[in-house]
Amino acid sequence: MNAVSTGTGPSLPHLGGRRPSHRERVADALRAALIAGELRPGEVYSAPGLAARFGVSATPVREALLDLAKEGLVDTVPNKGFRVTAVSDRQLDEYTHIRSLIEIPTTAALAATADPVALEALRPAAEEIVAAAVAGDLIAYVEADLRFHLGLLALAGNGHLVEVVRDLRRRSRLYGLTALVEQGRLEASAQEHLEILDALLARDERAVRDVMARHLGHIRGLWAGA
């Protein structure tokens, strides 16, 4: 497991207008590990054990795990640590359906409204996703993917919508990413982020809608895994 990044991503400010604390950065990395399947449901993890794997001290990990417990992503196991909660196929289908209803039309509409400068500011995040895919760094991949898509949605000017999607993305599970890395196929999926950005800059709403539909379709397809 990779060490926790202390940065907030190139050229992309933290959503909410402030820099996250170390505890928040650790929590983000733990969420990414959950999403990517590096922390598996049903298994119990201790704060010191995770701290050693992430290359950080135990205190922020313990605090971050308490935050994740409040979100329902882990359960506290007295005197042992934290157990990752399971997500059923039905729940994943429901999350994906809601995300499609929100993200596809909202992102497509940006083709007519988004400032090109603001769109270009997201390119480093899209390129970071590709770099993470090439390197096989799933935590960096998931973190950059989250920043890219929430950054896009933020351009629509609806903060509540962004928070709803943020929560749904945190609850998603993409256990198939490991297999895609091993097969050398994750980079192709990563490139879709650049396709989305280029279609938006070309003001091609239909192309944005098509790529977004294909992209989100991977959640219960290529990226689902077991």
Contacts in CASP RR format, 6 or more apart in sequence:
PFRMAT RR
TARGET T0000
AUTHOR 0000-0000-0000
METHOD contacts of the structure
MODEL  1
MNAVSTGTGPSLPHLGGRRPSHRERVADALRAALIAGELRPGEVYSAPGL
AARFGVSATPVREALLDLAKEGLVDTVPNKGFRVTAVSDRQLDEYTHIRS
LIEIPTTAALAATADPVALEALRPAAEEIVAAAVAGDLIAYVEADLRFHL
GLLALAGNGHLVEVVRDLRRRSRLYGLTALVEQGRLEASAQEHLEILDAL
LARDERAVRDVMARHLGHIRGLWAGA
1 33 0 8 1.000
1 38 0 8 1.000
1 53 0 8 1.000
1 54 0 8 1.000
1 139 0 8 1.000
2 54 0 8 1.000
2 137 0 8 1.000
2 139 0 8 1.000
2 140 0 8 1.000
3 54 0 8 1.000
3 55 0 8 1.000
3 56 0 8 1.000
4 25 0 8 1.000
4 26 0 8 1.000
4 29 0 8 1.000
4 54 0 8 1.000
4 55 0 8 1.000
4 56 0 8 1.000
5 25 0 8 1.000
5 29 0 8 1.000
5 140 0 8 1.000
5 143 0 8 1.000
6 22 0 8 1.000
6 25 0 8 1.000
7 25 0 8 1.000
8 14 0 8 1.000
8 19 0 8 1.000
8 20 0 8 1.000
8 25 0 8 1.000
9 124 0 8 1.000
9 125 0 8 1.000
9 128 0 8 1.000
9 144 0 8 1.000
9 147 0 8 1.000
10 124 0 8 1.000
10 125 0 8 1.000
10 128 0 8 1.000
11 121 0 8 1.000
11 123 0 8 1.000
11 124 0 8 1.000
11 125 0 8 1.000
12 121 0 8 1.000
12 122 0 8 1.000
12 124 0 8 1.000
12 125 0 8 1.000
12 147 0 8 1.000
12 148 0 8 1.000
12 151 0 8 1.000
14 20 0 8 1.000
15 147 0 8 1.000
15 150 0 8 1.000
15 151 0 8 1.000
15 154 0 8 1.000
15 162 0 8 1.000
15 166 0 8 1.000
20 28 0 8 1.000
22 56 0 8 1.000
22 60 0 8 1.000
23 60 0 8 1.000
23 63 0 8 1.000
23 64 0 8 1.000
23 67 0 8 1.000
24 64 0 8 1.000
26 54 0 8 1.000
26 56 0 8 1.000
26 60 0 8 1.000
26 61 0 8 1.000
26 63 0 8 1.000
26 64 0 8 1.000
27 64 0 8 1.000
27 67 0 8 1.000
27 68 0 8 1.000
28 143 0 8 1.000
28 146 0 8 1.000
29 54 0 8 1.000
29 139 0 8 1.000
29 143 0 8 1.000
30 39 0 8 1.000
30 50 0 8 1.000
30 61 0 8 1.000
30 64 0 8 1.000
30 65 0 8 1.000
30 68 0 8 1.000
31 68 0 8 1.000
31 73 0 8 1.000
31 142 0 8 1.000
31 170 0 8 1.000
32 138 0 8 1.000
32 139 0 8 1.000
32 140 0 8 1.000
32 142 0 8 1.000
32 143 0 8 1.000
32 146 0 8 1.000
33 39 0 8 1.000
33 139 0 8 1.000
34 68 0 8 1.000
34 73 0 8 1.000
34 74 0 8 1.000
34 84 0 8 1.000
34 170 0 8 1.000
34 173 0 8 1.000
35 142 0 8 1.000
35 169 0 8 1.000
35 170 0 8 1.000
35 172 0 8 1.000
35 173 0 8 1.000
35 174 0 8 1.000
36 138 0 8 1.000
36 139 0 8 1.000
36 141 0 8 1.000
36 142 0 8 1.000
36 174 0 8 1.000
36 175 0 8 1.000
36 177 0 8 1.000
36 178 0 8 1.000
37 138 0 8 1.000
37 173 0 8 1.000
37 174 0 8 1.000
37 175 0 8 1.000
37 177 0 8 1.000
37 178 0 8 1.000
38 138 0 8 1.000
38 139 0 8 1.000
39 45 0 8 1.000
39 84 0 8 1.000
40 84 0 8 1.000
41 84 0 8 1.000
41 85 0 8 1.000
41 86 0 8 1.000
41 87 0 8 1.000
42 83 0 8 1.000
42 84 0 8 1.000
42 85 0 8 1.000
42 86 0 8 1.000
43 83 0 8 1.000
43 84 0 8 1.000
44 77 0 8 1.000
44 80 0 8 1.000
44 81 0 8 1.000
44 82 0 8 1.000
44 83 0 8 1.000
45 65 0 8 1.000
45 81 0 8 1.000
45 82 0 8 1.000
45 83 0 8 1.000
45 84 0 8 1.000
46 80 0 8 1.000
46 81 0 8 1.000
46 82 0 8 1.000
47 58 0 8 1.000
47 61 0 8 1.000
47 62 0 8 1.000
47 65 0 8 1.000
47 81 0 8 1.000
47 82 0 8 1.000
48 58 0 8 1.000
48 61 0 8 1.000
49 58 0 8 1.000
50 61 0 8 1.000
50 65 0 8 1.000
51 57 0 8 1.000
51 58 0 8 1.000
51 61 0 8 1.000
54 61 0 8 1.000
65 74 0 8 1.000
65 81 0 8 1.000
65 82 0 8 1.000
66 76 0 8 1.000
68 74 0 8 1.000
68 82 0 8 1.000
69 75 0 8 1.000
69 76 0 8 1.000
69 82 0 8 1.000
71 167 0 8 1.000
71 170 0 8 1.000
72 85 0 8 1.000
73 84 0 8 1.000
73 85 0 8 1.000
73 170 0 8 1.000
73 171 0 8 1.000
74 82 0 8 1.000
74 83 0 8 1.000
74 84 0 8 1.000
74 85 0 8 1.000
75 82 0 8 1.000
75 83 0 8 1.000
75 85 0 8 1.000
76 82 0 8 1.000
77 83 0 8 1.000
87 171 0 8 1.000
87 172 0 8 1.000
87 173 0 8 1.000
91 171 0 8 1.000
92 172 0 8 1.000
92 173 0 8 1.000
92 219 0 8 1.000
92 220 0 8 1.000
92 224 0 8 1.000
93 220 0 8 1.000
95 168 0 8 1.000
95 171 0 8 1.000
95 172 0 8 1.000
96 172 0 8 1.000
96 216 0 8 1.000
96 217 0 8 1.000
96 219 0 8 1.000
96 220 0 8 1.000
98 164 0 8 1.000
98 168 0 8 1.000
99 165 0 8 1.000
99 168 0 8 1.000
99 169 0 8 1.000
99 172 0 8 1.000
99 216 0 8 1.000
99 219 0 8 1.000
100 213 0 8 1.000
100 216 0 8 1.000
100 217 0 8 1.000
102 161 0 8 1.000
102 164 0 8 1.000
102 165 0 8 1.000
103 149 0 8 1.000
103 153 0 8 1.000
103 165 0 8 1.000
103 212 0 8 1.000
103 216 0 8 1.000
104 209 0 8 1.000
104 212 0 8 1.000
104 213 0 8 1.000
104 216 0 8 1.000
105 209 0 8 1.000
106 153 0 8 1.000
106 156 0 8 1.000
106 158 0 8 1.000
106 161 0 8 1.000
107 152 0 8 1.000
107 153 0 8 1.000
107 196 0 8 1.000
107 200 0 8 1.000
107 208 0 8 1.000
107 212 0 8 1.000
108 205 0 8 1.000
108 206 0 8 1.000
108 208 0 8 1.000
108 209 0 8 1.000
108 212 0 8 1.000
109 156 0 8 1.000
109 205 0 8 1.000
110 119 0 8 1.000
110 152 0 8 1.000
110 155 0 8 1.000
110 156 0 8 1.000
110 200 0 8 1.000
110 208 0 8 1.000
111 199 0 8 1.000
111 200 0 8 1.000
111 202 0 8 1.000
111 203 0 8 1.000
111 204 0 8 1.000
111 205 0 8 1.000
111 208 0 8 1.000
112 203 0 8 1.000
112 205 0 8 1.000
113 155 0 8 1.000
113 156 0 8 1.000
114 155 0 8 1.000
114 200 0 8 1.000
115 155 0 8 1.000
116 201 0 8 1.000
118 155 0 8 1.000
119 155 0 8 1.000
119 197 0 8 1.000
119 200 0 8 1.000
119 201 0 8 1.000
120 201 0 8 1.000
122 148 0 8 1.000
122 151 0 8 1.000
122 152 0 8 1.000
122 197 0 8 1.000
123 194 0 8 1.000
123 197 0 8 1.000
125 144 0 8 1.000
125 147 0 8 1.000
125 148 0 8 1.000
125 151 0 8 1.000
125 193 0 8 1.000
126 148 0 8 1.000
126 193 0 8 1.000
126 194 0 8 1.000
126 196 0 8 1.000
126 197 0 8 1.000
127 194 0 8 1.000
128 140 0 8 1.000
128 144 0 8 1.000
129 141 0 8 1.000
129 144 0 8 1.000
129 145 0 8 1.000
129 148 0 8 1.000
129 190 0 8 1.000
129 193 0 8 1.000
130 187 0 8 1.000
130 190 0 8 1.000
130 191 0 8 1.000
130 193 0 8 1.000
130 194 0 8 1.000
131 140 0 8 1.000
132 138 0 8 1.000
132 140 0 8 1.000
132 141 0 8 1.000
132 144 0 8 1.000
132 190 0 8 1.000
133 141 0 8 1.000
133 181 0 8 1.000
133 186 0 8 1.000
133 187 0 8 1.000
133 189 0 8 1.000
133 190 0 8 1.000
134 187 0 8 1.000
134 190 0 8 1.000
136 181 0 8 1.000
136 186 0 8 1.000
138 177 0 8 1.000
138 178 0 8 1.000
138 181 0 8 1.000
141 177 0 8 1.000
141 186 0 8 1.000
141 190 0 8 1.000
142 174 0 8 1.000
142 177 0 8 1.000
145 193 0 8 1.000
146 166 0 8 1.000
146 169 0 8 1.000
148 193 0 8 1.000
149 165 0 8 1.000
149 169 0 8 1.000
150 162 0 8 1.000
150 165 0 8 1.000
150 166 0 8 1.000
150 169 0 8 1.000
151 162 0 8 1.000
152 196 0 8 1.000
152 200 0 8 1.000
153 161 0 8 1.000
153 162 0 8 1.000
153 165 0 8 1.000
154 162 0 8 1.000
172 219 0 8 1.000
173 224 0 8 1.000
174 219 0 8 1.000
174 223 0 8 1.000
174 224 0 8 1.000
174 225 0 8 1.000
175 223 0 8 1.000
175 224 0 8 1.000
175 225 0 8 1.000
175 226 0 8 1.000
176 222 0 8 1.000
176 223 0 8 1.000
176 224 0 8 1.000
176 225 0 8 1.000
176 226 0 8 1.000
177 186 0 8 1.000
177 223 0 8 1.000
179 225 0 8 1.000
180 186 0 8 1.000
180 189 0 8 1.000
180 222 0 8 1.000
180 223 0 8 1.000
185 222 0 8 1.000
189 215 0 8 1.000
189 218 0 8 1.000
189 222 0 8 1.000
189 223 0 8 1.000
192 211 0 8 1.000
192 214 0 8 1.000
192 215 0 8 1.000
193 215 0 8 1.000
195 207 0 8 1.000
195 211 0 8 1.000
196 208 0 8 1.000
196 211 0 8 1.000
196 212 0 8 1.000
196 215 0 8 1.000
199 207 0 8 1.000
199 208 0 8 1.000
199 211 0 8 1.000
200 208 0 8 1.000
END
